[in-house]
Amino acid sequence: MSTALSPRDGAGVRRGAGLPKWSLWAVAAASVALAVGIGLVAGLDSRVQWGLIAALLFVLGTYLVAARVEGRRQAKDRVATALVWVAFLLALIPLVSLVWTTVSRGVKVLDGYFLSHSMGLVADSEPGGGIYHAILGSLEQVGLATAIGAPIGVLTAIYLVEYGRGRLALAVTFFVDVMTGIPSIVAGLFILSLMLILDLQPFGFAGSLALAILMMPVVVRSTEEMLKLVPNELREASLALGIPKWRTILKVVLPTSLGGITTGVMLAVARIAGETAPVLLLVFGNPFINANPFEGAQASLPLYIYQQYAQSAGAGAAYDRAWAASLTLIAFVMILNLVARGIARWKAPKTGR
């Protein structure tokens, strides 16, 4: 039985021949070993250079091996897959490095005492103190911002998808796009100008207003996309039964897209939880516990991190507290994302076979 050859594959390559699954791992291992050897011989001290050489050798080796066994056409597909994996690993390296650095430096002072005490009378250069006042301030400020921004964002998205027609809808869409890209300092300056006009002192709720401004366009965009994914057949079936449009939106459209809307709101909360510039301008910071966001200066986690690092000069107790607070903030954002994924899966529409 003769074996046909593809005119593009080259001589000696059988159609249907394939590489074993372990072959790419072998190419990767050989690329790493060769890159280490090249780095040592050439005197390259940077491990980043070693990694880039290994990635280049992996892509080149994948093509050569696949072209020899499977042909040039399949080799190009293998190279495309290898480039995707290389890009993924390159994007993963900074994330892993960031998390590893934050965890390794943040665990030094992160304990129950650190989470349950404020700075109080502790000087920035002295050991001790904690972030309880900053956690309380962040929760209150982000919570108030969510209570303001989330309903307005969801209602705006409902208007754009279900009712928006004509120039008003175009204007709203345009301004939402503009607000999505504004720097956080601009939102802080806007609220600060109102405070100066009204002769107000820094307080926590002012920071919540600025955070709500930053949150609203994110909620509008995510909710709008989720509402567009709801099939029109569901709306038409509800309207055909004589149900009013507002009730159709409330009982059919929103429950169907509730998981995605909740995820978008949680992601918007995670986005504003780490903002420092508006809080620095409007909340001003406070080493003592202030549970009233409507009166007096208040602390927050991002502002606490900035102030502690600014006082540490790269070393000392304040430096350790800054990293521990950073680890706490990352854990807070991670918990929010996990909650969002859980709610999205819980509220996802049930599909049959």
Summary of the structure (lengths in Angstrom):
residues: 353
radius of gyration: 27.7
end to end distance: 44.1
largest distance: 93.1
contacts: 1092
relative contact order: 0.11
helix: 73%
strand: 1%
